[in-house]
Amino acid sequence: TSSTTTRTHAHAHAREEMGMLLEEYRDCIGEPQRFVLREMEMWHEQVGYDVMIYAIHQTAMAPVPSWRYMAAILRRCATQRVTGDQARADDECAAMGMQPRYQRKGEPVVDHWH
């Protein structure tokens, strides 16, 4: 059926994204421990690829990059309902040396890019 085909394609796409996330994690932070792989899969399902990439990049800039640091970013993104578009925009801000909006404590996440 078409719903089975759709689920199969979605599962393959999620697997492909996880492969790219793991590669980025290894490049930016280091080899993840086994439990981190499971945690990353869970977070990927919850927040999506763009937020995950953003969290990896923010973690890579930390004084001591770690899974705990990345998990804190992911929790904050989930709590503040940061979207993929906002994460991409904030990643661009960070690349230009600007502070990401969601990390400013006490301020709501506002997407000025649309």
N, C-alpha and C positions, 0 to 999 in steps of 0.2 A: 504494500500500500504506500501511498505518498507520505503518510505520516511517519512510517517506518524509515523511508528513505530520508526524510527531513531530519529525523533523530540521528540517523547514521552519519549524515553530513555534518550535523552540529557537533556530534561527538568527535569526528575526525578533525574538525576545525579547532575544537577545544584542545585536543591532543597536540595539534600543530602549534597553537599559541603557547601551551605549556613548554614545549620544546624550545621555543624562542625565548620565553621567560627564563628558563634554566640556563640557557646560553648567556643571556644578559647578566643574570645573577653571578655566574661563574666569572665572566669578564670583569664585572664591576666590584664584586664583594669577595668571591672565592668559592671554593667547592662547598655546596650545602650539605649539611648533615642529613641523614635519612629522614628524621622527623620533620625537617624543614620542607622536604619535598611534599609530604602529605599536607602540611600547613599551607604551602603555596597553592596546591590544588584547591583546597577549601576556599582560600581567599580569592583565587581567580574566579571561582564560581560566584562568589558574593559581589566582588567589586569590578571585575572585568580586567581585560588586558591593559588598557591605557593607564588605569590607576595603579596596577601592579608595576608597570614599567616606571612610572613616576616614583613610586616608593623605592624601587631599586636604585634609581638615579639619586634620590635624596639620601638614601642610606650610604651610597658610595662616597658622598661628600662629608659624611659624619667623621668626627675625630677618631672614633673606633667603630667602623662599620660592623654590624652584627644583625642576626635575625631578630633579636629583641628590639632593636632600634627600628627595623623595617616593620615589624608587627605593630609597634606603637603608631607608626605613620598610617598603616592600613586601618587600624582601629579608629583613628581620628578621621580618616577619609570616609569610613563607613558611617560613623556617628554624624558627620556633617553632610552626608550624602553627596560627596564629591563625584561628579560625573566624569566620564571619559574625556569629554571636550574640555572640562575644567582642568583635568589632570594634564592633558596635552598642553594647554595654554600655560599652566604653571610650570611645566617642565621647560618650556621655552623661556619663561621668565628666569628660572634658575640658571639656564644655560647662558643668559645675558647678564647674570650677576644680580638679578632682582630677587627680592624675597617672595616666595610663593604665598599667595593670599591665604590659603587655608591654614598656614602655620602661625598666622598672627592671632595669638590667643585672644578670645573674647569677641573677635569680629566674625560676623557671619560670612559664609562663602558667597561671594557675588560674582557672577560671570559677566565681566565687562566686555567680553570678546564677541558677543552676539548683538 
